């Protein structure tokens, strides 16, 4: 029973264009959402987060959008750069603080 | 730089031979977590310590144990590794568990230890 799903295992984007990574969740008790970036042979690195009281959070080239009614969040990267090529995990937590991760989406940004 | 450190980065052990993975942190965070991640899968939480309080996930096998002798260090012990235990083991920390004013806690991960069981 997957509470957090990333339905696209991979995404390929041209350098300079927008990358959109999607994530769906089923548990309405989740109120804090995070995106992590992971390079091969390294641990996940925190990228950006959003609380359920907001619908958008922006940090430089990275923007996370939250649609609570659809139980959907997305990460936009604009403009995409080759160094953004990595696996991106979304994660969600409830009041207990435990993180539930999606399976990840591998982003490839081509020059 | 404050960080989460895991040693070793790669560990090879034999089937059934006990192995210990270590994690240390300089963030002075209260909570330390251990995750197991297998290829193309989401990280799976095994257990966490909130200060000295140990919290085991319901589906974590008894084969996996943990120790936290002080704030900075946390160990993962696998008593009798099986072939199915080969995975990346990730340590993470967070300042706290609780939630203040709707702001969640971010977890910070170490680089991971890749375990190979022969």
gemmi code that builds the backbone of each chain (N, CA, C; Angstrom):
import gemmi

chains = {
    "A": [
        ("UNK", (0.843, -1.179, 0.000), (0.000, 0.000, 0.000), (0.883, 1.235, 0.000)),
        ("UNK", (1.064, 1.794, -1.210), (1.964, 2.938, -1.326), (1.221, 4.220, -1.059)),
        ("UNK", (1.634, 4.934, -0.041), (0.957, 6.174, 0.298), (1.504, 7.356, -0.503)),
        ("UNK", (2.714, 7.213, -1.009), (3.330, 8.259, -1.825), (3.812, 7.613, -3.115)),
        ("UNK", (3.362, 8.155, -4.239), (3.681, 7.535, -5.532), (4.280, 8.536, -6.498)),
        ("UNK", (5.350, 8.105, -7.133), (5.913, 8.852, -8.249), (5.782, 7.934, -9.453)),
        ("UNK", (4.827, 8.232, -10.299), (4.454, 7.295, -11.357), (5.414, 7.284, -12.539)),
        ("UNK", (6.237, 8.314, -12.651), (7.202, 8.328, -13.757), (8.568, 7.925, -13.237)),
        ("UNK", (9.070, 6.763, -13.625), (10.396, 6.358, -13.146), (11.516, 7.186, -13.764)),
        ("UNK", (11.261, 7.784, -14.914), (12.318, 8.569, -15.552), (11.723, 9.719, -16.344)),
        ("UNK", (12.568, 10.746, -16.540), (12.167, 11.940, -17.289), (13.414, 12.485, -17.976)),
        ("UNK", (13.271, 12.819, -19.251), (14.388, 13.392, -19.993), (13.993, 14.771, -20.506)),
        ("UNK", (14.853, 15.759, -20.266), (14.549, 17.150, -20.604), (15.773, 17.783, -21.258)),
        ("UNK", (15.525, 18.718, -22.144), (16.619, 19.459, -22.779), (17.090, 20.569, -21.841)),
        ("UNK", (18.389, 20.779, -21.829), (18.961, 21.866, -21.028), (18.259, 23.188, -21.348)),
        ("UNK", (17.944, 23.956, -20.298), (17.303, 25.245, -20.478), (15.780, 25.193, -20.435)),
        ("UNK", (15.232, 23.989, -20.610), (13.771, 23.859, -20.578), (13.313, 23.575, -19.149)),
        ("UNK", (12.008, 23.489, -18.966), (11.439, 23.210, -17.649), (11.366, 21.704, -17.400)),
        ("UNK", (11.722, 21.311, -16.187), (11.512, 19.925, -15.738), (10.361, 19.942, -14.748)),
        ("UNK", (9.419, 19.034, -14.927), (8.289, 18.925, -14.009), (8.229, 17.495, -13.496)),
        ("UNK", (8.434, 17.356, -12.188), (8.378, 16.041, -11.561), (7.126, 15.984, -10.697)),
        ("UNK", (6.404, 14.882, -10.797), (5.109, 14.771, -10.141), (5.102, 13.730, -9.031)),
        ("UNK", (4.191, 13.952, -8.097), (4.086, 13.066, -6.944), (2.630, 13.076, -6.465)),
        ("UNK", (2.080, 11.913, -6.171), (0.722, 11.804, -5.650), (0.738, 11.103, -4.301)),
        ("UNK", (-0.175, 11.471, -3.434), (-0.247, 10.826, -2.131), (-1.690, 10.491, -1.814)),
        ("UNK", (-1.871, 9.571, -0.880), (-3.223, 9.112, -0.582), (-3.685, 9.489, 0.831)),
        ("UNK", (-2.737, 9.750, 1.727), (-3.079, 9.989, 3.125), (-3.376, 11.471, 3.358)),
        ("UNK", (-4.612, 11.790, 3.674), (-4.993, 13.186, 3.868), (-4.404, 13.784, 5.154)),
        ("UNK", (-3.798, 12.944, 5.989), (-3.175, 13.450, 7.219), (-1.769, 14.017, 6.969)),
        ("UNK", (-1.217, 13.762, 5.797), (0.093, 14.339, 5.478), (-0.027, 15.857, 5.428)),
        ("UNK", (0.898, 16.540, 6.098), (0.815, 17.993, 6.096), (2.154, 18.678, 5.822)),
        ("UNK", (3.155, 17.891, 5.503), (4.459, 18.477, 5.201), (5.089, 17.612, 4.124)),
        ("UNK", (5.588, 18.284, 3.082), (6.072, 17.560, 1.910), (7.462, 18.068, 1.549)),
        ("UNK", (8.311, 17.141, 1.126), (9.692, 17.488, 0.826), (10.112, 16.853, -0.490)),
        ("UNK", (11.078, 17.476, -1.118), (11.744, 16.880, -2.282), (13.227, 16.724, -1.941)),
        ("UNK", (13.749, 15.547, -2.294), (15.157, 15.252, -2.112), (15.745, 14.904, -3.468)),
        ("UNK", (17.009, 15.194, -3.612), (17.761, 14.897, -4.829), (18.852, 13.907, -4.451)),
        ("UNK", (19.049, 12.898, -5.296), (20.044, 11.877, -4.957), (20.918, 11.567, -6.161)),
        ("UNK", (22.227, 11.760, -5.968), (23.196, 11.333, -6.975), (23.602, 9.887, -6.678)),
        ("UNK", (24.090, 9.166, -7.691), (24.532, 7.785, -7.472), (25.575, 7.701, -6.358)),
        ("UNK", (25.465, 6.693, -5.525), (26.428, 6.415, -4.448), (26.472, 7.524, -3.395)),
        ("UNK", (25.447, 8.362, -3.332), (25.363, 9.372, -2.283), (23.997, 9.296, -1.607)),
        ("UNK", (23.903, 9.896, -0.421), (22.622, 9.953, 0.253), (21.741, 11.052, -0.322)),
        ("UNK", (20.440, 11.003, -0.062), (19.535, 12.057, -0.539), (19.894, 13.409, 0.075)),
        ("UNK", (19.814, 14.430, -0.728), (20.075, 15.800, -0.288), (18.767, 16.576, -0.301)),
        ("UNK", (18.464, 17.226, 0.806), (17.237, 18.010, 0.891), (17.260, 19.142, -0.121)),
        ("UNK", (16.128, 19.307, -0.826), (16.040, 20.321, -1.869), (15.081, 21.443, -1.483)),
        ("UNK", (13.850, 21.103, -1.224), (12.825, 22.101, -0.951), (11.657, 21.419, -0.263)),
        ("UNK", (10.899, 22.180, 0.526), (9.753, 21.606, 1.214), (8.571, 22.561, 1.126)),
        ("UNK", (7.402, 22.042, 1.512), (6.204, 22.870, 1.549), (5.277, 22.340, 2.623)),
        ("UNK", (4.691, 23.258, 3.358), (3.698, 22.911, 4.360), (2.321, 22.915, 3.711)),
        ("UNK", (1.398, 22.166, 4.298), (0.063, 22.066, 3.712), (-0.735, 23.365, 3.813)),
        ("UNK", (-0.220, 24.334, 4.560), (-0.935, 25.615, 4.645), (-0.605, 26.512, 3.447)),
        ("UNK", (0.334, 26.048, 2.619), (0.702, 26.810, 1.426), (0.382, 25.995, 0.179)),
        ("UNK", (0.357, 26.679, -0.963), (0.213, 25.933, -2.211), (1.408, 26.102, -3.136)),
        ("UNK", (2.362, 26.912, -2.710), (3.536, 27.133, -3.547), (4.698, 27.561, -2.670)),
        ("UNK", (5.885, 27.049, -3.003), (7.105, 27.499, -2.342), (8.212, 27.522, -3.380)),
        ("UNK", (8.949, 28.631, -3.381), (9.950, 28.847, -4.429), (11.316, 29.067, -3.811)),
        ("UNK", (12.345, 28.474, -4.433), (13.722, 28.678, -3.988), (14.614, 28.647, -5.221)),
        ("UNK", (14.912, 29.835, -5.714), (15.755, 29.914, -6.898), (15.087, 29.269, -8.104)),
        ("UNK", (15.755, 28.306, -8.693), (15.204, 27.640, -9.885), (14.156, 26.583, -9.544)),
        ("UNK", (13.972, 26.324, -8.269), (13.093, 25.235, -7.836), (11.808, 25.787, -7.231)),
        ("UNK", (10.679, 25.256, -7.700), (9.376, 25.635, -7.162), (8.578, 24.367, -6.909)),
        ("UNK", (7.989, 24.276, -5.730), (7.116, 23.145, -5.434), (5.684, 23.667, -5.346)),
        ("UNK", (4.775, 22.953, -5.993), (3.352, 23.281, -5.985), (2.602, 22.163, -5.275)),
        ("UNK", (1.651, 22.551, -4.447), (0.842, 21.567, -3.728), (-0.636, 21.788, -4.043)),
        ("UNK", (-1.295, 20.737, -4.485), (-2.736, 20.760, -4.729), (-3.370, 19.762, -3.763)),
        ("UNK", (-3.863, 20.293, -2.641), (-4.359, 19.413, -1.585), (-5.609, 18.660, -2.013)),
        ("UNK", (-6.475, 19.308, -2.759), (-7.717, 18.641, -3.144), (-7.433, 17.447, -4.053)),
        ("UNK", (-6.400, 17.562, -4.872), (-6.019, 16.464, -5.761), (-4.990, 15.539, -5.124)),
        ("UNK", (-4.505, 15.907, -3.940), (-3.439, 15.157, -3.266), (-2.258, 14.958, -4.227)),
        ("UNK", (-1.805, 16.069, -4.733), (-0.766, 16.046, -5.759), (0.228, 17.170, -5.507)),
        ("UNK", (1.507, 16.852, -5.656), (2.504, 17.913, -5.644), (3.461, 17.742, -6.808)),
        ("UNK", (4.057, 18.851, -7.180), (4.984, 18.805, -8.297), (6.186, 19.687, -8.000)),
        ("UNK", (7.292, 19.336, -8.593), (8.532, 20.113, -8.496), (8.864, 20.613, -9.890)),
        ("UNK", (9.017, 21.950, -10.009), (9.394, 22.558, -11.273), (10.827, 23.045, -11.168)),
        ("UNK", (11.616, 22.736, -12.170), (12.993, 23.206, -12.225), (13.128, 24.020, -13.511)),
        ("UNK", (13.421, 25.320, -13.319), (13.518, 26.211, -14.490), (14.667, 27.201, -14.291)),
        ("UNK", (15.624, 27.307, -15.218), (15.825, 26.399, -16.345), (16.582, 25.159, -15.892)),
        ("UNK", (16.365, 24.043, -16.531), (17.053, 22.803, -16.179), (18.506, 22.869, -16.643)),
        ("UNK", (19.381, 22.288, -15.822), (20.805, 22.261, -16.134), (21.302, 20.815, -16.077)),
        ("UNK", (22.361, 20.496, -16.819), (22.881, 19.122, -16.794), (23.204, 18.630, -15.377)),
        ("UNK", (23.639, 19.528, -14.500), (23.948, 19.149, -13.119), (22.727, 18.777, -12.299)),
        ("UNK", (21.533, 19.028, -12.863), (20.299, 18.629, -12.174), (19.996, 17.154, -12.397)),
        ("UNK", (20.734, 16.503, -13.275), (20.505, 15.079, -13.553), (20.766, 14.273, -12.288)),
        ("UNK", (19.726, 13.590, -11.805), (19.786, 12.856, -10.540), (18.445, 12.144, -10.370)),
        ("UNK", (18.327, 11.401, -9.281), (17.033, 10.819, -8.908), (16.382, 11.748, -7.902)),
        ("UNK", (15.124, 12.076, -8.121), (14.385, 12.968, -7.242), (13.312, 12.173, -6.498)),
        ("UNK", (13.342, 12.297, -5.169), (12.352, 11.629, -4.325), (11.438, 12.675, -3.711)),
        ("UNK", (10.154, 12.420, -3.751), (9.262, 13.217, -2.921), (8.984, 12.422, -1.645)),
        ("UNK", (8.686, 13.139, -0.587), (8.411, 12.515, 0.704), (7.327, 13.317, 1.400)),
        ("UNK", (6.577, 12.635, 2.241), (5.483, 13.283, 2.964), (5.522, 12.847, 4.420)),
        ("UNK", (5.072, 13.734, 5.290), (5.006, 13.360, 6.700), (3.725, 13.901, 7.320)),
        ("UNK", (3.316, 13.231, 8.405), (2.166, 13.707, 9.169), (2.671, 14.267, 10.504)),
        ("UNK", (1.786, 14.460, 11.449), (2.182, 15.067, 12.724), (3.232, 14.247, 13.461)),
        ("UNK", (3.271, 12.957, 13.188), (4.257, 12.117, 13.857), (5.664, 12.324, 13.376)),
        ("UNK", (5.823, 12.991, 12.238), (7.146, 13.317, 11.733), (7.794, 12.252, 10.885)),
        ("UNK", (7.207, 11.078, 10.786), (7.807, 10.004, 9.984), (7.646, 10.338, 8.508)),
        ("UNK", (8.749, 10.161, 7.745), (8.717, 10.446, 6.314), (8.352, 9.192, 5.535)),
        ("UNK", (7.443, 9.351, 4.584), (7.116, 8.292, 3.639), (7.598, 8.761, 2.266)),
        ("UNK", (8.434, 7.944, 1.623), (9.046, 8.329, 0.363), (8.333, 7.693, -0.817)),
        ("UNK", (8.362, 8.399, -1.952), (8.027, 7.800, -3.226), (9.217, 7.015, -3.749)),
        ("UNK", (9.034, 6.331, -4.892), (10.104, 5.474, -5.427), (11.157, 6.243, -6.196)),
        ("UNK", (10.889, 7.495, -6.473), (11.876, 8.308, -7.165), (11.625, 8.412, -8.654)),
        ("UNK", (12.077, 9.539, -9.227), (12.062, 9.763, -10.664), (13.470, 10.155, -11.084)),
        ("UNK", (14.003, 9.450, -12.056), (15.345, 9.765, -12.535), (15.258, 10.820, -13.631)),
        ("UNK", (15.819, 11.986, -13.340), (15.816, 13.100, -14.291), (17.132, 13.121, -15.053)),
        ("UNK", (17.020, 13.215, -16.361), (18.197, 13.359, -17.206), (18.053, 14.656, -17.986)),
        ("UNK", (18.992, 15.574, -17.789), (18.971, 16.852, -18.505), (20.067, 16.802, -19.560)),
        ("UNK", (19.671, 16.882, -20.802), (20.616, 16.715, -21.906), (21.057, 18.072, -22.444)),
        ("UNK", (22.384, 18.217, -22.687), (22.906, 19.498, -23.186), (22.373, 19.801, -24.578)),
    ],
    "B": [
        ("UNK", (31.820, 22.201, 8.384), (30.407, 22.116, 8.034), (29.716, 21.033, 8.874)),
        ("UNK", (28.535, 21.382, 9.379), (27.760, 20.383, 10.103), (27.286, 19.323, 9.130)),
        ("UNK", (27.360, 18.053, 9.580), (27.044, 17.013, 8.623), (26.703, 15.696, 9.296)),
        ("UNK", (26.256, 14.764, 8.446), (25.985, 13.394, 8.848), (27.011, 12.512, 8.130)),
        ("UNK", (27.713, 11.709, 8.912), (28.818, 10.914, 8.377), (28.512, 9.434, 8.569)),
        ("UNK", (28.748, 8.656, 7.538), (28.542, 7.219, 7.647), (29.818, 6.485, 7.268)),
        ("UNK", (30.149, 5.492, 8.088), (31.311, 4.661, 7.820), (30.974, 3.183, 8.025)),
        ("UNK", (31.517, 2.314, 7.204), (32.231, 2.650, 5.978), (31.252, 3.001, 4.858)),
        ("UNK", (31.745, 3.436, 3.724), (30.865, 3.703, 2.595), (30.455, 2.405, 1.906)),
        ("UNK", (31.334, 1.432, 1.926), (31.055, 0.121, 1.352), (31.464, -0.940, 2.370)),
        ("UNK", (30.605, -1.926, 2.541), (30.867, -2.994, 3.507), (30.512, -4.326, 2.858)),
        ("UNK", (31.471, -5.248, 2.909), (31.221, -6.601, 2.419), (31.228, -7.526, 3.614)),
        ("UNK", (30.227, -8.357, 3.738), (30.185, -9.321, 4.825), (29.767, -10.673, 4.275)),
        ("UNK", (29.942, -11.682, 5.100), (29.551, -13.023, 4.693), (28.172, -13.345, 5.230)),
        ("UNK", (27.500, -14.217, 4.545), (26.186, -14.683, 4.968), (26.270, -15.150, 6.428)),
        ("UNK", (25.421, -14.586, 7.285), (25.358, -14.991, 8.670), (26.377, -14.351, 9.589)),
        ("UNK", (27.320, -13.576, 9.059), (28.347, -12.955, 9.904), (27.883, -11.572, 10.353)),
        ("UNK", (27.834, -11.333, 11.663), (27.332, -10.042, 12.159), (28.122, -8.869, 11.586)),
        ("UNK", (27.408, -7.797, 11.359), (28.055, -6.600, 10.815), (27.451, -5.368, 11.489)),
        ("UNK", (28.286, -4.366, 11.683), (27.845, -3.098, 12.291), (28.165, -1.943, 11.368)),
        ("UNK", (27.160, -1.109, 11.143), (27.350, 0.114, 10.361), (27.249, 1.294, 11.328)),
        ("UNK", (28.032, 2.343, 11.060), (28.031, 3.457, 12.005), (27.613, 4.760, 11.346)),
        ("UNK", (27.090, 5.630, 12.160), (26.653, 6.955, 11.730), (26.998, 7.941, 12.832)),
        ("UNK", (27.513, 9.094, 12.420), (27.763, 10.158, 13.390), (27.262, 11.472, 12.808)),
        ("UNK", (26.955, 12.408, 13.701), (26.422, 13.694, 13.254), (27.013, 14.821, 14.077)),
        ("UNK", (27.217, 15.937, 13.401), (27.722, 17.137, 14.078), (26.643, 18.213, 14.145)),
        ("UNK", (25.398, 17.828, 13.836), (24.299, 18.791, 13.812), (23.669, 18.977, 15.189)),
        ("UNK", (24.024, 18.088, 16.123), (23.437, 18.100, 17.462), (21.912, 17.926, 17.418)),
        ("UNK", (21.469, 17.081, 16.484), (20.048, 16.826, 16.350), (19.600, 15.765, 17.343)),
        ("UNK", (18.328, 15.882, 17.745), (17.788, 14.951, 18.731), (17.436, 13.590, 18.138)),
        ("UNK", (17.086, 13.578, 16.866), (16.543, 12.363, 16.270), (17.524, 11.787, 15.249)),
        ("UNK", (17.722, 10.482, 15.314), (18.534, 9.785, 14.317), (17.740, 8.603, 13.778)),
        ("UNK", (17.819, 8.427, 12.466), (17.028, 7.415, 11.762), (17.949, 6.471, 10.992)),
        ("UNK", (17.460, 5.227, 10.809), (18.109, 4.298, 9.874), (17.077, 3.861, 8.843)),
        ("UNK", (17.488, 3.973, 7.558), (16.672, 3.539, 6.442), (17.413, 2.448, 5.668)),
        ("UNK", (16.620, 1.591, 5.042), (17.154, 0.620, 4.098), (16.611, 0.984, 2.713)),
        ("UNK", (17.521, 1.027, 1.728), (17.065, 1.310, 0.377), (17.626, 0.279, -0.580)),
        ("UNK", (16.722, -0.414, -1.258), (17.127, -1.357, -2.294), (16.941, -0.706, -3.655)),
        ("UNK", (17.591, -1.240, -4.652), (17.611, -0.616, -5.972), (16.211, -0.275, -6.452)),
        ("UNK", (16.074, 0.946, -6.987), (14.826, 1.411, -7.599), (13.643, 1.403, -6.634)),
        ("UNK", (13.922, 1.421, -5.343), (12.842, 1.464, -4.371), (12.974, 2.694, -3.479)),
        ("UNK", (11.883, 3.014, -2.813), (11.908, 4.120, -1.867), (12.685, 3.718, -0.622)),
        ("UNK", (13.367, 4.655, 0.019), (13.977, 4.356, 1.318), (12.912, 3.890, 2.299)),
        ("UNK", (13.247, 2.846, 3.068), (12.297, 2.263, 4.009), (12.830, 2.464, 5.421)),
        ("UNK", (12.037, 3.104, 6.270), (12.472, 3.374, 7.633), (12.518, 2.087, 8.446)),
        ("UNK", (13.658, 1.857, 9.090), (13.816, 0.678, 9.960), (13.460, 1.028, 11.408)),
        ("UNK", (14.068, 2.094, 11.910), (13.810, 2.588, 13.270), (14.386, 3.973, 13.423)),
        ("UNK", (14.052, 4.582, 14.573), (14.666, 5.864, 14.887), (14.837, 5.987, 16.393)),
        ("UNK", (15.753, 6.872, 16.763), (15.962, 7.238, 18.157), (15.544, 8.697, 18.320)),
        ("UNK", (14.706, 8.946, 19.299), (14.483, 10.322, 19.730), (15.209, 10.463, 21.055)),
        ("UNK", (16.339, 11.137, 21.012), (17.257, 11.170, 22.152), (17.635, 9.717, 22.463)),
        ("UNK", (17.286, 9.204, 23.642), (17.635, 7.817, 23.960), (16.461, 6.860, 23.759)),
        ("UNK", (15.328, 7.397, 23.356), (14.146, 6.559, 23.159), (14.179, 5.896, 21.792)),
        ("UNK", (14.129, 4.572, 21.804), (14.204, 3.783, 20.589), (12.794, 3.482, 20.082)),
        ("UNK", (12.581, 3.668, 18.777), (11.287, 3.421, 18.161), (11.475, 2.529, 16.943)),
        ("UNK", (10.983, 1.317, 17.057), (11.136, 0.324, 15.995), (9.907, 0.347, 15.091)),
        ("UNK", (10.117, 0.245, 13.769), (8.980, 0.103, 12.873), (8.434, -1.320, 13.003)),
        ("UNK", (7.141, -1.454, 12.848), (6.474, -2.737, 13.098), (6.994, -3.847, 12.200)),
        ("UNK", (7.398, -3.494, 10.976), (7.810, -4.532, 10.038), (9.329, -4.676, 9.923)),
        ("UNK", (10.066, -4.092, 10.841), (11.520, -4.250, 10.830), (11.879, -5.608, 11.423)),
        ("UNK", (12.617, -6.443, 10.688), (12.965, -7.773, 11.214), (13.807, -7.685, 12.483)),
        ("UNK", (13.683, -8.707, 13.340), (14.454, -8.759, 14.586), (15.953, -8.826, 14.340)),
        ("UNK", (16.317, -9.215, 13.151), (17.717, -9.312, 12.749), (18.430, -7.956, 12.796)),
        ("UNK", (17.643, -6.890, 12.768), (18.189, -5.543, 12.763), (18.033, -4.932, 14.146)),
        ("UNK", (19.166, -4.434, 14.681), (19.164, -3.783, 15.976), (19.890, -2.445, 15.850)),
        ("UNK", (19.717, -1.609, 16.858), (20.389, -0.316, 16.810), (20.830, 0.090, 18.208)),
        ("UNK", (21.871, 0.888, 18.248), (22.380, 1.449, 19.498), (22.695, 2.917, 19.291)),
        ("UNK", (22.418, 3.696, 20.342), (22.799, 5.115, 20.293), (23.470, 5.444, 21.624)),
        ("UNK", (24.777, 5.295, 21.689), (25.484, 5.508, 22.966), (25.526, 6.959, 23.412)),
        ("UNK", (25.426, 7.886, 22.474), (25.400, 9.308, 22.821), (24.702, 10.069, 21.693)),
        ("UNK", (24.596, 11.384, 21.858), (23.862, 12.185, 20.880), (24.447, 12.076, 19.483)),
        ("UNK", (25.762, 11.968, 19.398), (26.426, 12.065, 18.103), (26.452, 10.777, 17.305)),
        ("UNK", (26.403, 9.643, 17.966), (26.616, 8.368, 17.268), (25.387, 7.470, 17.315)),
        ("UNK", (25.215, 6.719, 16.227), (24.171, 5.712, 16.180), (24.684, 4.556, 15.326)),
        ("UNK", (24.413, 3.320, 15.777), (24.910, 2.133, 15.080), (23.756, 1.262, 14.622)),
        ("UNK", (23.950, 0.636, 13.493), (23.018, -0.367, 12.990), (23.736, -1.710, 13.036)),
        ("UNK", (23.164, -2.654, 13.789), (23.726, -4.000, 13.877), (22.823, -4.962, 13.126)),
        ("UNK", (23.424, -5.722, 12.230), (22.693, -6.793, 11.560), (23.264, -8.105, 12.078)),
        ("UNK", (22.463, -8.823, 12.841), (22.993, -9.949, 13.615), (23.383, -11.131, 12.737)),
        ("UNK", (22.581, -11.426, 11.729), (22.858, -12.560, 10.849), (22.421, -12.171, 9.432)),
        ("UNK", (23.295, -11.456, 8.736), (22.900, -10.947, 7.417), (22.556, -12.053, 6.435)),
        ("UNK", (21.455, -11.857, 5.739), (21.086, -12.752, 4.655), (21.300, -12.052, 3.331)),
        ("UNK", (21.195, -12.827, 2.243), (21.409, -12.245, 0.920), (20.421, -11.112, 0.648)),
        ("UNK", (19.236, -11.226, 1.210), (18.202, -10.207, 1.016), (18.460, -8.913, 1.763)),
        ("UNK", (19.485, -8.897, 2.607), (19.812, -7.683, 3.362), (20.799, -6.789, 2.616)),
        ("UNK", (21.262, -7.260, 1.478), (22.148, -6.424, 0.662), (21.363, -5.207, 0.178)),
        ("UNK", (21.878, -4.030, 0.502), (21.138, -2.795, 0.213), (22.022, -1.607, 0.550)),
        ("UNK", (21.502, -0.420, 0.286), (22.114, 0.822, 0.778), (21.451, 1.137, 2.116)),
        ("UNK", (22.239, 1.418, 3.117), (21.704, 1.787, 4.428), (21.997, 3.267, 4.673)),
        ("UNK", (20.923, 4.000, 4.901), (21.011, 5.451, 5.033), (20.722, 5.862, 6.469)),
        ("UNK", (21.564, 6.733, 6.973), (21.338, 7.335, 8.284), (20.851, 8.771, 8.050)),
        ("UNK", (19.929, 9.211, 8.854), (19.433, 10.582, 8.741), (19.225, 11.159, 10.129)),
        ("UNK", (19.188, 12.482, 10.205), (18.917, 13.144, 11.476), (17.883, 14.244, 11.273)),
        ("UNK", (17.196, 14.587, 12.344), (16.350, 15.770, 12.337), (16.420, 16.413, 13.702)),
        ("UNK", (16.215, 17.716, 13.731), (16.328, 18.452, 14.982), (15.349, 17.910, 16.019)),
        ("UNK", (14.126, 17.664, 15.577), (13.099, 17.223, 16.503), (12.098, 16.345, 15.770)),
        ("UNK", (11.142, 15.814, 16.489), (10.087, 15.007, 15.884), (8.789, 15.780, 15.802)),
        ("UNK", (8.593, 16.624, 16.786), (7.308, 17.284, 16.908), (7.107, 18.372, 15.888)),
        ("UNK", (5.955, 18.919, 15.893), (5.587, 19.905, 14.896), (5.221, 21.208, 15.600)),
        ("UNK", (5.845, 22.285, 15.171), (5.538, 23.588, 15.742), (4.890, 24.448, 14.679)),
        ("UNK", (3.717, 24.943, 14.948), (3.037, 25.902, 14.074), (2.979, 25.433, 12.630)),
        ("UNK", (2.767, 24.120, 12.437), (2.583, 23.616, 11.078), (3.851, 23.484, 10.281)),
        ("UNK", (4.989, 23.726, 10.892), (6.249, 23.580, 10.156), (6.809, 22.197, 10.414)),
        ("UNK", (7.086, 21.471, 9.373), (7.579, 20.118, 9.523), (9.067, 20.088, 9.770)),
        ("UNK", (9.540, 18.921, 10.137), (10.960, 18.714, 10.382), (11.622, 18.120, 9.150)),
        ("UNK", (12.718, 18.706, 8.753), (13.471, 18.187, 7.623), (14.494, 17.182, 8.117)),
        ("UNK", (14.625, 16.080, 7.401), (15.643, 15.087, 7.723), (16.850, 15.289, 6.810)),
        ("UNK", (18.022, 15.154, 7.413), (19.271, 15.327, 6.674), (19.996, 13.989, 6.639)),
        ("UNK", (20.374, 13.587, 5.446), (20.910, 12.241, 5.240), (22.428, 12.231, 5.119)),
        ("UNK", (23.008, 11.120, 5.564), (24.403, 10.851, 5.286), (24.553, 10.244, 3.907)),
        ("UNK", (25.798, 9.939, 3.497), (26.051, 9.433, 2.154), (25.635, 7.978, 1.962)),
        ("UNK", (25.370, 7.268, 3.055), (24.952, 5.876, 2.937), (26.103, 4.895, 3.008)),
        ("UNK", (25.785, 3.671, 3.425), (26.727, 2.548, 3.371), (26.105, 1.477, 2.495)),
        ("UNK", (26.835, 1.074, 1.465), (26.329, -0.002, 0.608), (26.838, -1.322, 1.154)),
        ("UNK", (25.911, -2.200, 1.508), (26.242, -3.495, 2.102), (26.092, -4.593, 1.065)),
        ("UNK", (27.128, -5.387, 0.950), (27.118, -6.551, 0.065), (27.254, -7.796, 0.917)),
        ("UNK", (26.399, -8.774, 0.712), (26.432, -10.015, 1.479), (26.813, -11.159, 0.546)),
        ("UNK", (27.920, -11.824, 0.882), (28.400, -12.915, 0.020), (27.992, -14.281, 0.557)),
    ],
}
model = gemmi.Model(1)
for chain_id, residues in chains.items():
    chain = gemmi.Chain(chain_id)
    for i, (resn, *xyz) in enumerate(residues, 1):
        res = gemmi.Residue()
        res.name, res.seqid = resn, gemmi.SeqId(i, " ")
        for name, pos in zip(("N", "CA", "C"), xyz):
            atom = gemmi.Atom()
            atom.name, atom.element = name, gemmi.Element(name[0])
            atom.pos, atom.b_iso = gemmi.Position(*pos), 0.0
            res.add_atom(atom)
        chain.add_residue(res)
    model.add_chain(chain)
structure = gemmi.Structure()
structure.add_model(model)
structure.setup_entities()
